[in-house]
Amino acid sequence: MLSNTDLERELLLMTDRYTPELFGGIVDLGGLALVNNYSRLVFDPERFEDAEKEIMVSKGMGIVYTKTAYQQALRKELSAREREEMLSVYYRPYHAAVEMEVQKLLDQFERCLIIDCHSFPSKPLPYEFDQSTDRPDVCIGTNLFHTPKDLIARVKSFCDQNGALMAVDSPFAGTYVPLKYLEKDRRVFSIMVEVNRSLYMNEQTGDRSAEFSLTATLIDGLVREINAYRFLLGGEASDFL
């Protein structure tokens, strides 16, 4: 329902640009990267299928967005048939793939650490619940069941030592865990890492900024710090939030 110009603008606002590159160290360290190559304007894999459990439905941003970042009409509401098609073609296969990889790691190592990688705009967009303009450089998202306290402390210490302002669950909260394991299996650990886009890109054009390399180095170091924590995990961790 948008013009081509407005759609390009919406893509710029809502796309986590360059995150595969910023977090590429995960693969370098032997980890596995699962990258959603579809725009979240097509579907958002980190929304609950059950609309009653998904808080973003109130913003028109459930699995399939019907509203823009500025809460204008993006597309018409899906019919029941269209929604089922979206779930079957895009949403469920994504989750099945993640579950399969997590299970492989659990079978091999008896534990799995998920780093949920995102970026966020330097100024709040109208759809966001947190409208504070005082935004950190790095936002850490947590889950009471899956995010140990000492992992958060390690990330905080690393950010402090490297001059990066970090906040926990602000401006965005939570972290991704496949529904099969969500609040059921403590062997699955998860932490979300969101990077302020002003640190590495021109938010008006989408181009990389002169600070891209410095930010990439910072995030690479942060990934390595999280990876080092993974070696401390033995069986079930007990010190959760």
C-alpha positions as CSV (number, residue, x, y, z in Angstrom):
1,M,0.0,0.0,0.0
2,L,3.1,2.2,-0.1
3,S,4.7,4.0,-3.0
4,N,8.0,2.7,-4.1
5,T,9.8,5.7,-2.5
6,D,8.0,5.1,0.8
7,L,8.6,1.4,0.7
8,E,12.4,2.0,0.2
9,R,12.3,4.3,3.2
10,E,10.5,1.7,5.3
11,L,13.1,-0.9,4.3
12,L,15.8,1.4,5.4
13,L,14.1,2.0,8.8
14,M,13.3,-1.7,9.5
15,T,16.3,-3.6,8.1
16,D,19.1,-4.8,10.3
17,R,21.8,-3.8,7.8
18,Y,25.3,-5.3,7.9
19,T,24.6,-7.5,10.9
20,P,25.9,-10.7,9.1
21,E,29.2,-8.8,8.7
22,L,29.3,-7.3,12.2
23,F,28.7,-10.7,13.8
24,G,30.7,-12.7,11.3
25,G,33.1,-13.7,14.1
26,I,30.6,-16.2,15.3
27,V,31.3,-18.3,12.2
28,D,35.0,-17.7,12.4
29,L,35.0,-19.2,16.0
30,G,33.2,-22.3,14.7
31,G,29.7,-21.3,15.4
32,L,26.7,-21.6,13.0
33,A,25.0,-18.6,11.5
34,L,21.3,-18.8,10.7
35,V,20.5,-15.7,8.6
36,N,17.0,-14.7,7.7
37,N,17.4,-13.5,4.1
38,Y,13.8,-12.3,3.8
39,S,12.9,-8.8,4.8
40,R,10.8,-8.6,8.0
41,L,8.4,-6.7,5.8
42,V,7.7,-10.1,4.3
43,F,7.5,-12.0,7.6
44,D,9.1,-11.6,11.0
45,P,10.4,-15.0,12.4
46,E,10.8,-13.7,15.9
47,R,7.1,-13.2,16.5
48,F,4.8,-15.7,18.2
49,E,2.5,-17.6,15.9
50,D,-0.2,-17.3,18.6
51,A,-1.4,-13.7,18.3
52,E,-2.6,-13.6,21.9
53,K,1.0,-14.2,23.0
54,E,2.5,-11.6,20.7
55,I,2.6,-8.0,22.1
56,M,3.6,-6.5,18.8
57,V,0.2,-7.5,17.2
58,S,-1.2,-4.3,18.9
59,K,1.2,-2.3,16.6
60,G,0.2,-4.2,13.5
61,M,3.6,-6.0,13.6
62,G,2.9,-9.6,14.2
63,I,4.3,-12.3,12.0
64,V,3.2,-10.3,8.9
65,Y,3.3,-6.6,9.3
66,T,0.2,-4.5,8.3
67,K,1.6,-1.2,9.6
68,T,4.8,0.7,9.1
69,A,7.3,2.1,11.7
70,Y,5.2,5.3,11.6
71,Q,2.0,3.2,12.1
72,Q,0.7,3.9,8.6
73,A,-1.0,1.1,6.5
74,L,1.7,-1.2,5.0
75,R,-0.6,-3.9,3.5
76,K,-4.1,-5.2,3.9
77,E,-4.9,-7.7,6.6
78,L,-4.4,-11.3,5.6
79,S,-7.2,-13.6,5.0
80,A,-7.1,-16.9,7.0
81,R,-5.9,-18.7,3.8
82,E,-3.2,-16.1,3.1
83,R,-1.9,-16.2,6.7
84,E,-1.7,-20.0,6.7
85,E,0.2,-19.8,3.4
86,M,2.7,-17.4,4.9
87,L,3.1,-19.6,8.0
88,S,3.6,-22.7,5.9
89,V,6.0,-21.3,3.3
90,Y,8.1,-18.9,5.4
91,Y,7.6,-18.9,9.1
92,R,7.4,-22.6,10.1
93,P,10.3,-23.8,7.9
94,Y,12.5,-21.1,9.5
95,H,11.7,-22.3,13.0
96,A,12.0,-26.0,12.0
97,A,15.5,-25.2,10.7
98,V,16.5,-23.4,13.9
99,E,15.1,-26.2,16.1
100,M,17.0,-28.8,14.0
101,E,20.3,-27.1,14.4
102,V,19.8,-26.5,18.2
103,Q,19.0,-30.2,18.6
104,K,22.1,-31.2,16.8
105,L,24.2,-29.1,19.2
106,L,22.4,-30.5,22.2
107,D,22.9,-34.0,21.0
108,Q,26.6,-33.4,20.5
109,F,27.5,-31.0,23.3
110,E,24.6,-31.2,25.8
111,R,24.2,-27.4,25.6
112,C,23.7,-24.7,23.0
113,L,24.3,-20.9,23.2
114,I,22.2,-18.7,21.0
115,I,23.4,-15.1,20.2
116,D,20.4,-13.3,18.8
117,C,21.9,-10.6,16.5
118,H,20.2,-7.3,15.6
119,S,20.6,-3.5,15.2
120,F,18.5,-0.6,16.3
121,P,18.0,3.0,15.2
122,S,19.6,5.8,17.3
123,K,16.3,7.5,17.7
124,P,13.1,5.7,18.7
125,L,10.5,5.1,15.9
126,P,6.8,5.6,16.6
127,Y,6.0,1.9,16.8
128,E,8.5,1.3,19.6
129,F,7.2,0.9,23.2
130,D,10.4,2.5,24.6
131,Q,10.4,6.1,23.4
132,S,13.4,7.2,25.5
133,T,15.9,9.2,23.4
134,D,18.8,8.3,25.7
135,R,19.9,5.2,23.8
136,P,22.9,2.9,24.5
137,D,25.6,1.7,22.1
138,V,24.7,-1.9,22.8
139,C,21.4,-3.3,24.0
140,I,21.4,-6.8,25.6
141,G,18.2,-8.7,25.6
142,T,17.6,-11.4,28.1
143,N,15.2,-14.2,29.2
144,L,14.7,-15.1,32.8
145,F,15.0,-18.8,32.1
146,H,17.7,-18.9,29.4
147,T,20.2,-16.0,30.2
148,P,22.6,-16.5,33.1
149,K,23.5,-13.5,35.3
150,D,27.2,-14.0,34.9
151,L,27.0,-13.9,31.1
152,I,25.4,-10.5,31.3
153,A,28.1,-9.4,33.8
154,R,30.8,-10.5,31.3
155,V,29.2,-8.6,28.5
156,K,28.8,-5.5,30.8
157,S,32.4,-5.7,31.8
158,F,33.6,-6.0,28.3
159,C,31.6,-3.0,27.2
160,D,32.8,-0.9,30.1
161,Q,36.4,-1.7,29.3
162,N,35.9,-0.7,25.7
163,G,34.0,2.5,26.3
164,A,30.7,1.2,25.0
165,L,27.5,2.2,26.8
166,M,25.4,-1.0,27.4
167,A,21.9,-1.4,28.6
168,V,19.9,-4.5,29.5
169,D,16.5,-5.0,27.9
170,S,16.4,-1.4,26.8
171,P,15.3,-0.1,24.4
172,F,14.5,-3.7,23.3
173,A,13.9,-6.7,25.5
174,G,14.0,-10.5,25.3
175,T,16.0,-12.9,23.2
176,Y,15.2,-15.7,20.8
177,V,14.7,-19.3,21.9
178,P,12.9,-21.8,19.7
179,L,9.4,-22.5,21.1
180,K,10.3,-26.2,21.5
181,Y,12.8,-25.3,24.2
182,L,11.4,-22.0,25.5
183,E,11.3,-22.1,29.3
184,K,11.6,-25.9,29.1
185,D,15.3,-26.8,28.6
186,R,18.0,-25.0,30.6
187,R,20.6,-26.5,28.3
188,V,19.6,-23.8,25.8
189,F,21.2,-20.5,26.6
190,S,20.4,-17.3,24.8
191,I,21.3,-13.6,24.7
192,M,20.3,-10.9,22.3
193,V,22.9,-8.4,21.2
194,E,21.6,-5.2,19.4
195,V,24.0,-2.6,18.0
196,N,23.1,1.1,17.7
197,R,23.2,1.8,14.0
198,S,24.7,5.3,14.5
199,L,27.9,3.5,15.4
200,Y,28.5,2.0,12.0
201,M,26.2,3.5,9.3
202,N,24.6,6.6,7.9
203,E,21.0,6.1,9.0
204,Q,19.7,8.4,6.3
205,T,21.3,6.6,3.3
206,G,22.1,3.1,4.7
207,D,25.7,3.5,3.7
208,R,28.5,2.4,6.0
209,S,30.1,5.1,8.0
210,A,33.8,5.8,8.6
211,E,33.4,4.1,12.0
212,F,32.2,0.8,10.5
213,S,35.5,-1.0,11.0
214,L,35.9,0.2,14.6
215,T,32.4,-1.0,15.4
216,A,33.0,-4.3,13.7
217,T,36.1,-4.8,15.8
218,L,34.1,-4.0,19.0
219,I,31.4,-6.5,18.1
220,D,33.9,-9.1,17.2
221,G,35.5,-8.7,20.6
222,L,32.1,-8.9,22.3
223,V,31.3,-12.1,20.4
224,R,34.6,-13.6,21.5
225,E,33.8,-12.7,25.1
226,I,30.5,-14.5,24.8
227,N,32.1,-17.4,23.2
228,A,34.7,-17.6,26.0
229,Y,31.7,-17.9,28.4
230,R,30.4,-20.9,26.5
231,F,33.4,-22.9,27.7
232,L,32.3,-22.3,31.3
233,L,28.9,-23.9,30.7
234,G,28.8,-27.4,32.1
235,G,25.5,-29.3,32.2
236,E,22.9,-27.0,33.7
237,A,23.9,-23.5,34.8
238,S,22.2,-22.4,38.0
239,D,22.8,-18.7,38.3
240,F,20.0,-17.3,36.1
241,L,18.2,-14.0,36.3
